[in-house]
Structures are given as C-alpha cells and as structure tokens.
Amino acid sequence: MNMNLRDVHYFAVVAEHRHLGRAAEALGLSQPALSMSLRRLERYMQTKLVKRTPKGVELTTSGEAVFAHARRLRLSVDDISREVADISQGHAGHLRIGTGPGFAFDLLPAACKVLTRIAPKVTIKVFVIGRGDALVDLRAGKLDLVIAAIRPADNIDLVQEHLYDDEFVVYASVNHRLAKRKHVTLADLAEERWALTTDDTPTWNRVQQAFESNGLPRPVVTIETGSIALRLPLIASSNLLGYSSRPVVRRAAPHLRFTELRLKELAYTRQVAVIHRKDAYLSPAAQRFIEILKTVAKEINKET
C-alpha cells in the first residue's frame, strides 16, 4: 500500500482546523469522503492520528509528528510550483514582501522603484505588518522576504542578510519649546507628551527603561498609531515628541521641518536585514531584489 500525498494534504487541513466539518468545507469535500481519506492515512501509518472530542478533533502524539512533516512537505511542494512557474514564465516572478511601517516609508519604495524599472514583468505584493506576524507568514510560505530588525534567535531556520545599521533618534517640530536648546536632558523630556507606533516594541521599551533607570516617570503617550505617514505630520504640527529611525526622520525633515534632540541615554542602533527561509526556493526576482535592497541601503547610510 502506497501513501497518497493527497491524503497527507487533507490531514494537514484537518490538523489546522481541528474540526472535520470545517476542514471538509475548506477542501470542498463531503465529510464522509474526508473521514475515509483520514482512515486510509491512519492505516498506512499504522497508528491513530486524531481523536474525536465534543468540539472537533485533537491530534495524537503521532498526529502532531505527521503534521510537522506535512507542513514542511506542503512548503516544498509550493516551492517546486513557484520554481516551475518562474521557469515557464521566463523568470518574471511574483514577490510577496512583509515589512514594518518605517521600512515601507523609506527603504522599500526606493528598492521597488528600481526593480520595477529593470524588471517590468515582476509583480510585487507588500504587506505592512508587525515583525512577529511577518515572520509567522514567512515560515508558513505566505511571504518570500521580510525586511525587519535582526534577532539572533531567528538564525536557526531563517537567513538574515544585513542591510544597514539603523539609528533611532528623538525628534520634534522646529517650533517645539526644546528645539532651540543646545543641551536637552532626560528630565526635560519627562514633562513632554509623545506620539509613537506602539507601547510594546523593543525600541519603545528602551525609552521607558531609560526614564525608569534615571528615577523619572514613564513618558506620557498621547497618540499611538502604527502609521509613520500619520505620526510624522502630527509631530511636525504639534508639541508632541517622536522616537524613530534617523533615515526616516531626515528624509521627512526638509518638508515637515523636524529637529533632532540628542540624548546619550536614548542612543540606540538596530541592525536591519532582509530575511528569507533557510534552504527554501528563492526566485530570481527575489534574489535580484535582495541585491537592490543592499544597494539602496548603502545610499541611505551615506545620506545619514
């Protein structure tokens, strides 16, 4: 008896939904047909893969092991399909990219402009999402590349190719009361209000820790938004402070009239990388785009 790859795929869908009815609906099958497929796979494996519960199904220990392999198999099949499609279409390709708001404002538009000029048949879909969600989608094969900060813990299954070092700065409108000060202290900032992306990011946590370690109250966050395009004009036209990537601030400064407030306590630099799955298919379009990103990143570093 040979294993049917279709049965493995059906089982993976059952494992994802943890419910036979919902899995059958997602697959466009009848529930009896899906149950028959599941029994066939269990006979081949000579073990139970699921157990029924009042709410649906749970995976057995064997089922969890098979599901882990099934996910990798599905990714491999997707990689093969994409490679064959690239070959048959003359390496045109379609790129799915995940990135944070800051990179979508600065690095990514410049790189996309170059790619679409030199490879007009390439299509690109960009998802502006948080780092954690982006890496989940990358590992699931839903994204080809992610632009994000480097973290050593991700080196096990991902390749992180360094692009540039990104320095963070405090910035304000040129009309802010602290803008003309030659020397600004952390205590001066403790009295100010802020606009930031979220109150639970590594960069903002560093700001909070700096205030707390100096015996100062946590900064007051007046506006919280993930949109850098919204934060920049808000800060430029108000007395709010921001904390963001220097390249982003400097690129916007001539138009929105920002000034940087330098404080050694808030000095922070992160390493930015383009990230992809280790040992996975990387299309010619993705490989070319990585080289473009590296070139654009060098130009950004020169400007700052």
N, C-alpha and C positions, 0 to 999 in steps of 0.2 A: 504494500500500500504506500503510495507516494503522498507527500504533503502537498496540499493545494494552497498556493500563495494567496488565492482569493479568500480562503478560509482564515488565513492569518490576518489579512486586512479587515475582514468582518469582525474578527475577535478584537482587534485593536479599537475599532469603533465602539464595540460593546464596553471595552475597558474604559474608554474615555467618557462614555455616557453613564456607565454603571446602571444601565436600565435597558432591557431587551426591547421594549416597545419604542423608546426614543431612538435607540440605535437602528432598529428596523426602519423607522420613519426617515432617519437621516440617510440611510442607504437605499431607500426606495424599494425595500423588500417586505414581504409578509413576515410576521413574527414566527410562524412555523418554519419558513424557509431559513430564517436566521438561526433558529434553535437547532435545525438539522445540521447546518454548517458548523455550529459550535460543538455539537456532539461528535461530528466527523473529525474535527481537530483534536478533541479530547481522546478519541480512540487512537489516533495516530500518536499522540504524545503519551498515551497510556497513563493518564492522570487527569484528575478533575482540575479545571482551570477557573471555574466560577462556582459560587454557591448562592442559592436564592435567598433573598431576605424580603421582609414585608415591603421595603422601599425600592427594591430592584434586585441588583446582584452585587456581590463583593468578589474580589479576586482572591483566589487561594495563593499560598506562597509560590506554587508552581506557576500560577497565572500571572503573578507580578513579574516573575523572571521572563516568561514568554512575552509579556507586554513590553518589557525593556528592550528585548531583541526586536520586537515587531516595530517599535518606533524607529530604531536605527535602520531597519530594513526599508521602511517607508521613505525615510530621508534619502537612502541610497537610490531607491527607485526614482524619486523626484530628481535627484542629481543627474541620473542617467538620462531621464526625459529631457531635462533642460540642456544637457550637453548635446544630445542628438538634435534638438530643436535649433540650437546655435549653429551646428554644422550645416543643417539643411537650409537655414536662412542666411547663410553666408556670414556668420558671426555677428549678426546685428545685435541681438540680445535685448533683454529687459532687466533693469536693475531695480531692486527693492531696498531702500535705504532707510534706516532708523536713525534719528538724531535728536538732540536736545534743542530747545529754543535758541540758545546762544549761537550754536553752530549753524543753525538754519538761517540766522540773521547775517552771518559773516562768511565763514569758510565755505559752506555748501553752495550758496548761489554762485560764487565765483568759479568753483570747480564744475558745476553743472553747465555753466555758460561755455566753458572750454570744451567739455565733452560733446555737447550738442552741436558745436561748430565743426569739430573734427570727425564726429561720427553721427551724422544726422539721422541715421536709421535707428539708433539706440533709443529706447523709451525708458523713462525713469519714473518711479513712484516713491515719493518721500513721505515718511510717517514721522511727525514731530511728537515724540513721546518720551517719557522718563527713561533713564538708563536701565533700570531694573526690568521694565516691560519690554524694552528693546532687545535686551539680551535673552529674555524668555522666547521672544519671537524668532530671534536669530538661531537659537538652539533647536527650535521646532521647525526650522527650514522655511519660515514665513518671510524672513529677511535675508538678503545676501550680504549686506555690510551694515555696520553700526559705527557711528562717529561718537566717541564718548571718552571720558577720562580713563586712564589706565589704572587697573587694580590687580595686583599680583595674584590674588586668589582666582582670577579668571583664566590664568595661563594654562590650566590643566587641559581644557578642551577647546580653547579659543586661541587664535593668533591675534596679538595686539601689536600693530605696526605703528611705531611712534611717528607723529606728525610734527608737533611743536610743543613747547612749554608755554602754558597759559597763565599769566599773572593776573591776580584779582586785585581790584582797587576800589576804594570808597570814592564815590563821585556825587556831585551836586550841581545845581544850576549856578551859573556865574553870578546870579543875584542873591545867592544864599548868604546868610549872615557870616558864615565861616569862610566864604570863598576868597576873601582878601587877606585872611590870616596867614602870616609866614610860618607859624607853628601851631598845629592843632593837636590837642591831647585827646586821649580816650575819654576823659572826663567831660570834655566839650561835647563829644558825640552822645554821651549818655542822656543829654537833655533833648535830643532830636528824635524825630519820627522817621520811619523807614518805609520804603516800598521794595518788596523782594519777591522772588519766584515762589518759594515755599519755606515754611519754617522747619522742614525736616530734611535738609540736604547737608552733605559734609561741609560745604563752603560756609553755609549759614551757621552750622553748629560751631565752627571755628570762631566766628564772630561772637556768638553767645559765650563761648568758653573764655575768650579774651576779656570780655567785660566782667564775668564772674570771678576770674582769677585775679582781677585787679580790684575786687571789692565793689564793683559797680552793678547797678540793676541791669537786667536784660534789656536790650533795645526794644522800643515800642514799635510794633509793626502796624502801620495804618492801612496799607494796601498790599494785598497778596494776590499775585497773578503769575501764571506761567508764561504769559506773552511778553517777550522782551520788546516787541513793537509797541506795546501799550505802556510798559514801565518807563521806557526812555522819554517819551514826551511828557508823561506825568511828572517825572522828576525834574525835567527841564523847566516846567512851568509852575513849580511849587517849591515849598521849603523842605520837601522830603529828601532823604539820602538813599543812595543805592549802593550795592556791592556786586560788581560784575567783572567780567573778563575785560582786561585793558584793550585788546584789539577792537572789541565791540564798542566800548566807550569812545575810544579815539576815532573810530570811523564815523560815529554819530556826532562827535563834539563840534565840528565846524558848522553843522546845520542846526543843532539844538543848543549849542553854547553851554557845554559842561566844563567843570573844573574837577581835577582830582585832588583828594585830600589824603596826603601821605602820612601813614602811621605805621611804625615798625611792628606794633603789636598785632596789626591786621595783615601783615605781609603773608601772602600765600600763593604758591605756584603749583598748578596741577599739570600732569603730562596728558596730552590729548593724543588719541590713537584712532586709526581705522581698524575695526575689529571684524574678523570673519571666523567661521568654523574651521577647526583644525582637520586636515585630511578630507575636506569636503570639496566638491567641484566648485571651481572659481572660474566663471565665464571670462572670455576675452574682454568683454565690456567691463566687467568688474576689475580685472587686472589693470586695464588701461585707466580706469577711474582712480584706482589707488595711486598710480603714478602721478596723475593730475593733482590729486589731493596733496601729495607730498610737495609738488612744485608750488602750488598755491600757498601752502603752509609756510614755505620759505619766504615768500613775498610778504606774508602777513607779519612774520617775525622781523623782517627788515623795516617795515613801517612802524613797528612799535619799539 
